[in-house]
Amino acid sequence: MAKAAVEHGHRIGVLATLSTTLVPTVDLLRRQACDAGKDVAIDHELIEGAFQLLAGGDIEAHDAQIRQVLEELSQKVDVVVLAQASMARAVSGTAHRVPVLTSPVLGVENVKRRLEQR
C-alpha cells in the first residue's frame, strides 16, 4: 500500500481512527518514499471518536465520519491511504476525487498477482 501511494503522487493523505496506526503508517510512507528517492508531503488526520463508534456498534456513524474527513482531505492530496482495514467498508463502492488505498483490496490484489505468476 505504501509503495502504491508513493507511486500515485507527491501529496499523500493518511486517515486513521486510532493513533496507534496513524504514526506507523506515516513512518512507513516516509520510508517508502525515501527508498524510492521521492520527495513527498504527507497530510494525516486522526478521526477522533470514529473507532469508539465502531466499537460501540454504530457502524453508520463511524462510516459517515470517515467519508466526511475523506472528502475534505481528498481536496488537498493526490492519493489517500486508510491506515486500518476496518475503515475500508466506509469507502467501498463510492466514487472519490483521488485514489483511496485500503489494505484489504490491495492485499487481495497482491495475492491474486502472485498466484497468477506461478
C-alpha positions as CSV (number, residue, x, y, z in Angstrom):
1,M,0.0,0.0,0.0
2,A,2.9,2.4,0.8
3,K,4.6,1.7,-2.5
4,A,1.3,2.3,-4.4
5,A,0.7,5.6,-2.5
6,V,4.2,6.9,-3.3
7,E,3.8,5.9,-7.0
8,H,0.5,7.9,-7.1
9,G,1.8,11.3,-6.3
10,H,3.7,13.7,-4.1
11,R,0.9,14.7,-1.8
12,I,-0.3,11.7,0.2
13,G,-3.1,11.8,2.7
14,V,-3.5,9.3,5.6
15,L,-6.6,8.7,7.6
16,A,-6.8,6.7,10.8
17,T,-9.3,6.2,13.6
18,L,-6.6,5.1,16.0
19,S,-3.4,7.0,16.8
20,T,-1.6,3.7,17.2
21,T,-1.9,3.0,13.5
22,L,-1.5,6.6,12.3
23,V,2.1,7.1,13.3
24,P,3.4,3.7,12.0
25,T,1.6,4.3,8.7
26,V,3.1,7.8,8.2
27,D,6.5,6.4,9.1
28,L,6.1,3.6,6.6
29,L,5.1,6.0,3.8
30,R,8.2,8.2,4.6
31,R,10.5,5.2,4.4
32,Q,8.9,4.0,1.2
33,A,9.3,7.5,-0.4
34,C,12.9,7.6,0.8
35,D,13.6,4.2,-0.7
36,A,12.0,5.4,-4.0
37,G,14.0,8.6,-4.0
38,K,10.9,10.6,-4.0
39,D,10.0,13.7,-2.0
40,V,6.5,13.6,-0.6
41,A,4.3,15.6,1.6
42,I,2.1,13.7,4.0
43,D,-1.1,15.2,5.3
44,H,-2.6,13.0,8.1
45,E,-5.8,13.1,10.0
46,L,-6.9,11.2,13.1
47,I,-10.7,10.9,13.0
48,E,-11.4,11.3,16.7
49,G,-14.2,9.2,18.1
50,A,-14.8,7.1,15.0
51,F,-13.2,4.0,16.4
52,Q,-15.3,4.3,19.6
53,L,-18.4,4.5,17.4
54,L,-17.4,1.3,15.6
55,A,-16.6,-0.5,18.9
56,G,-20.0,0.6,20.2
57,G,-21.8,-0.8,17.2
58,D,-22.7,2.4,15.4
59,I,-21.2,1.4,12.1
60,E,-23.2,4.0,10.1
61,A,-21.9,7.0,12.2
62,H,-18.3,5.5,12.0
63,D,-18.5,5.3,8.2
64,A,-20.1,8.7,7.8
65,Q,-17.3,10.3,9.8
66,I,-14.7,8.6,7.6
67,R,-16.4,9.7,4.4
68,Q,-16.7,13.3,5.6
69,V,-13.0,13.6,6.5
70,L,-12.0,11.7,3.3
71,E,-13.9,14.3,1.2
72,E,-12.1,17.2,2.9
73,L,-8.7,15.6,2.7
74,S,-9.1,14.5,-0.9
75,Q,-9.3,18.2,-1.9
76,K,-5.6,18.6,-0.8
77,V,-3.8,15.4,-1.8
78,D,-3.1,13.1,-4.8
79,V,-3.9,9.8,-3.0
80,V,-5.4,8.8,0.3
81,V,-4.2,5.8,2.4
82,L,-6.6,4.3,5.0
83,A,-4.4,3.2,7.9
84,Q,-6.8,0.5,9.1
85,A,-8.6,-2.4,7.4
86,S,-11.7,-1.6,9.4
87,M,-12.1,1.7,7.5
88,A,-12.3,0.1,4.1
89,R,-16.0,-0.6,4.3
90,A,-16.8,3.1,4.7
91,V,-15.5,3.9,1.3
92,S,-16.3,0.7,-0.6
93,G,-18.4,1.3,-3.7
94,T,-18.2,5.1,-3.5
95,A,-16.6,7.5,-6.0
96,H,-13.6,9.6,-4.9
97,R,-11.7,12.6,-6.2
98,V,-8.4,10.7,-5.8
99,P,-7.4,7.1,-5.4
100,V,-8.2,5.7,-1.9
101,L,-5.9,2.8,-1.0
102,T,-7.1,0.2,1.5
103,S,-5.2,-2.8,2.7
104,P,-8.0,-5.4,2.1
105,V,-8.2,-4.5,-1.6
106,L,-4.5,-4.2,-2.2
107,G,-3.8,-7.4,-0.2
108,V,-6.2,-9.4,-2.3
109,E,-4.8,-7.9,-5.5
110,N,-1.3,-8.8,-4.4
111,V,-2.2,-12.4,-3.6
112,K,-4.0,-12.7,-6.9
113,R,-1.0,-11.3,-8.8
114,R,1.4,-13.7,-7.0
115,L,-0.8,-16.7,-7.8
116,E,-1.0,-15.8,-11.4
117,Q,2.8,-15.6,-11.6
118,R,3.1,-19.3,-10.6
